[in-house]
Amino acid sequence: MKKTTIKEHIINYAKGKYYFHINDMKKYFAGEIEFKKNTLKQCLYLLKKEGLIYEAGKGWYSTIKEKLVLDTKPVEKIITLIKEKFPLLEFSCWSTEQIKGFFHHLPSQFVTFVNADKDFLQSLKDFLSDNGYNVYLNPYKIEAEKFVELKAKTVVLRPSISSREPKNQYLAKIEKIVVDLFMETKKINLIDMEEYKKIVSNVVLNYRVDMAMVLDYAYSRKIKDRIQNIIRDLLN
């Protein structure tokens, strides 16, 4: 009987899995399948080259080929506006409109989020308010009632978290949005947890995300365990 190769074992392990971490695979193999570290790495490299698996961040792999390309149109105008006024300011921006296709219950109005240095937030608020935006500076639950009837051009300003924030030159990455959206369910009751889980499920099960980046950013926001548990439940 022909012996199953390490490469074939990896293919069998990956079957039916949207994502997997190399350490989980090693634990699964331990005691049952003999392998050398270098052989495992070489096989993973070959499988990536053949397009059977794909990288999904440090130590992570996925069977999902397509990456999510976010529509930038909803945030292009406000990004251009801020860049012209504050050319040296580092900031990131995203809108719930960019992920509208993943909502189960589509909101009546969309919200734009801008993260920047906390010392510049008041200046940003004044500037954007003068340009017709409905701006909230770092709001929390105490102001949540103001979000019951969202107006057009609503903007929420938040301080940038850390150097671990996924950077993409003004445009927030989906990995950042997944984590920030969770925070906003708590801070301003933007959506409920069931809606959040549906959105994340629609994102991560249909498009390949950098799972290491998601969890690294979630760690910096002190919610890694919560995000990890939600994603684990979805993947199972």
Secondary structure as GFF3:
##gff-version 3
##sequence-region A 1 236
A	DSSP	alpha_helix	6	14	.	.	.	ID=ss1
A	DSSP	beta_strand	19	21	.	.	.	ID=ss2
A	DSSP	alpha_helix	22	29	.	.	.	ID=ss3
A	DSSP	alpha_helix	37	49	.	.	.	ID=ss4
A	DSSP	beta_strand	54	55	.	.	.	ID=ss5
A	DSSP	beta_strand	60	62	.	.	.	ID=ss6
A	DSSP	alpha_helix	73	85	.	.	.	ID=ss7
A	DSSP	beta_strand	91	95	.	.	.	ID=ss8
A	DSSP	three_ten_helix	96	102	.	.	.	ID=ss9
A	DSSP	beta_strand	111	116	.	.	.	ID=ss10
A	DSSP	three_ten_helix	118	120	.	.	.	ID=ss11
A	DSSP	alpha_helix	121	130	.	.	.	ID=ss12
A	DSSP	beta_strand	134	137	.	.	.	ID=ss13
A	DSSP	three_ten_helix	141	147	.	.	.	ID=ss14
A	DSSP	beta_strand	154	159	.	.	.	ID=ss15
A	DSSP	beta_strand	170	171	.	.	.	ID=ss16
A	DSSP	alpha_helix	174	187	.	.	.	ID=ss17
A	DSSP	alpha_helix	193	204	.	.	.	ID=ss18
A	DSSP	alpha_helix	211	220	.	.	.	ID=ss19
A	DSSP	alpha_helix	224	235	.	.	.	ID=ss20
###
